Structure formats: structure tokens, C-alpha cells
Amino acid sequence: MTFSAKLQVTDRPFLCGRYEEYVDQHYKEYLKDQGKVDSLVGVDVMAALDMYVEREQWEKCLETAAKQNYKVLHKYVALYATHLIQEGSWDKAVALYVQHGTPANSQNFNIYKRLFVEMVNVAGMNNAEAYSSWADLRDLLFNLCENLVKSSDANTPAHEEFETMLLVSHYYATRAAAQSIKQLVSKRGQAQAIARGCPWDCVVKSLMAGMGV
């Protein structure tokens, strides 16, 4: 049934002043029923974004949200990041925040903490190939801490905890970078020292113990 036909079989509004609202509401319902999300964007963008989420059309969702404003964009970035974490794709969630920035929204703090915990506990991250992943986590936390300084959460326990996470991720990124330098791994003893952890490992473990990680 077309939209015009649908209007003909529904009750007509009895006040002309309400006709535009009536048509608008029914047109939105028609687009939703027909699954015409792209057309819905021009009528009710928030409803369209929610439909993109329901269909897991995340790229289209974020592309559309980015054309609205920063707050709307990061509402859906957070939803997508949560979805990725649930799927075990924490690395993609980290990359997502590196791409779009890390707002100092307290609602997102658990997401950021979860990404840090996932990364420091995953196996196979003590090598040169892991540098880009550690660098992404470091950049995410650096951006977050920069934003926290300018927020109402500046100098709070949460801020201090994220600063500690930033320091830990920086240490691990530095270790991974060092493992890619041949001069540092040319001798067996040096290679073993790096593989087992540089002297800063003691510092890192102490910092993480203080956070309960």
C-alpha cells in the first residue's frame, strides 16, 4: 500500500490546523513500516539513526550522526563501541575512539575502562607487532585525559585513574617499539630481557595493582 492510499483509508483529522502534523506522523510511520531508512533521515533523523542501529548498519549510522552534532555522534559511537566489545572486537572499539575522539562523558567511563582491561589482559601483546594497538590505546587515553582536564571531572579519582592507565599504555607502547629495534635485540640476553619485560615492568605491575587490574 502506498502512502497516499494509506491516508485515504485512515480517519481524517477534523481540524485543518492539525493536518500537517497528522500527515507528518503517518508519513514517518509509513517509512518505518516500509523500512525506508534513508528517506526517514530527512523527516526524523533520530528515528532513522535508531533504525540503522537495529539493522546493525553502523557505518551508515555514524556517517549520518556525524552530520548532526558532536553529542549525537558520540551517542552512537558509544553504542557501536559497546556492540564491538560484546563481540570481542575491543581492538576495533579502540580504533573507533581514536578516529572520532574520546569525550570526557562520565557515561562512557566504563567503556574506556573495559577497553583498557581487555587489552592489558589479552595474550600475545608482548611483541613489536602489537605496537600499533598499544599506540592506539595510548592515544585514546591521552585524548581522554586532555578532555578531562577541561571538564568538571578534572582532578577527580576517575581522572587520576585514567592518567594511570595512560602511563601504563605508554610504557607498553614503548616496550613494543623497542622490540622492533634490531640493535636492542641483537644479542640473546638483550632479547630475553625485552621479551620478559624491561625494568619498567615492575612499575607497570605496581600501577596496575593499585587499580585492581
N, C-alpha and C positions, 0 to 999 in steps of 0.2 A: 504493500500500500504506500502510495506517495504521500508526502507531507500535506499537500493541498487536499487530497482525498480524505486524509485523516481528520483534517479540520472540519470537513463537511459533515462528518458523522459524529462529531462531538458536540456537546452543548455549547451554544453560542453565549458569549458574555452579554449581559444586558446593559452594560454601560460602555459607551464608546471610549471613554477615558481609560478604561481598563483593557481595551482591545490589544494595544501594543504589548502590554505585559503578558497578556494571555497567549498571544502568538509566540512571543519570545520563549516563554516557558515550555510550550508544546513543541517548539522547534528544537529546543535543547533535548527534550525527552526523545524526540524522533531521531536525532543524531546519535544519541546514546544507544537507543534500541537497534539502530542500523549499524552501529559500530564505526561510524564515520568520524573518527577521532580528529583527523586533520581539519575537517570542516568545523568541528566543535571548538577548535583553538580560537577561531575568530569570534566566537559567541560567548564562550565561558572557558577561559584558558585554564583555570584551576581544575575544573571538571575534566578537561582534556588531559591535563598532566596526571591526574589520578587514574584515568583510563590507561594511559601509557604504562603506569606502574603496574596495574592489574595485568596487563598483557606482557609485562617484563620487556617493554621496548625502551630500555634505559637510555640508549644513545639519543633517541628521538626526544625522550623526556627531558634530558639535561640540555639538549640543544634548544628546546623551546623555553625551558625555565631560565636559561641564560639571557634570553631576550626580555625577561621581565625585570627582575632586580636581584641584587646580591642575596637578600634574605630568602626569596623564593628559590633561587638556585640552590642554596645550601640546605634548604629543607629536603630537596630531592637528592642532593649529593649524600646526605646523611642516610636517607632511606636506601639508596643504592649501596653505600658502604656496608650497612647492616646486612643487606642481602648477600653481598660478597663474603662477608665474614662467616655467615651461616653456611655458605657453600664451601668454606675452607680456602677461599681465594683472598686471603688477607693481603698478599702482595699487590693484587690489583686494587684493593681498597686504599693501600698506601699511595699507590701511583695516582689514584683518583684525587686524593687531597693534595698531592704535590702539584697536580695540574690546576686545580681550582682554588687552592689556598685553604688555610686552616683557621676558620674563625674561632674566636675565644668565647664560644657559646657553651655555657655550663651543661646544656642538654647533650652536648657532643662529647663531654669529657670521658664518659665510659667507652665510647667508640675509640678514642685516641689511646686510652689505657689498654684496651683489648688488643689493639694493633701492636703496641709495644710488647705486651706479654707474649703474644703469639710469635713474634719474631725472635725474641731472645730465647725462647724455648724450643724452636724448631731445629731439627737436626740438619747437618750439612751446611752450616753458615760460617764455619771457620776456614775460609779459603778465599783466594783472590777473586774468584768468580762472584762471590757474594758482595763485593764492594758496592755495586750499583744499588742493591737492595738496602744495605746499611746507610748509604748516602741518601737514598730517598727518605728513609725513616728519620735520619738526622735533619734533612731539610724540612720535613713535615713538622717536626718538633721545634725547630728553630723559628719557623713562621708562626707557630702557635705561641711560643714564648714572647715573640715580638708583639703579637696582638694582645697577649695577656698584660703586658706592661702598660698598655693604653686602655685597659678595661677596668671594671670595678673589682675584678678578681686579682688585681696586681698585689703581689706580696702576701697572698693567702697561702695556706698549706697546699692547696691544689697547684698553685703556680710554682711553688718550691719543688713539688714532686715532679712536675713536667720539666723543670730545669735539670733535675737529676736524671731524668730519662734522656734528655738531650745530651748530657755529658756522657752517659753510658753509650748511646748510639754513636757519638763522635769517636769514642775510644774504639769501638768495634769497627767503624768505617776506616779508622786509621790503621788498625791491625790488618784488615783485608787489603788495604792499599800497600802496606809494607810487604805483604806476601807476594805481590806482583813484581817486586824489585829484585832482579836476579842477584845483585851484589849482596842482598841481605839473606839470600837462601842458597848461596853458592857452596857453603860448607855444611856438612851434615849436622854439626852441632847447632849452627845458627838456624837451620831449617827446623830442627826439633824444638828449639826454643820458641820459634814463632808458632809452630803447629800446636804446641801445648799452651801457648799464651804468653804474651810479653809481660814484663813486670807490672804493667798497668792492670793485668787481670785481677790481681789482689784488690786493687782499688775498685774495679768494676764489681767484683763479687761483694765487696763491703757495701757499696752503694745500693746494689740490688737487694741485699739482705735487709737494709734499712727500710726499703719499700715493701718488703714482704714478697718479693718476686722469686 
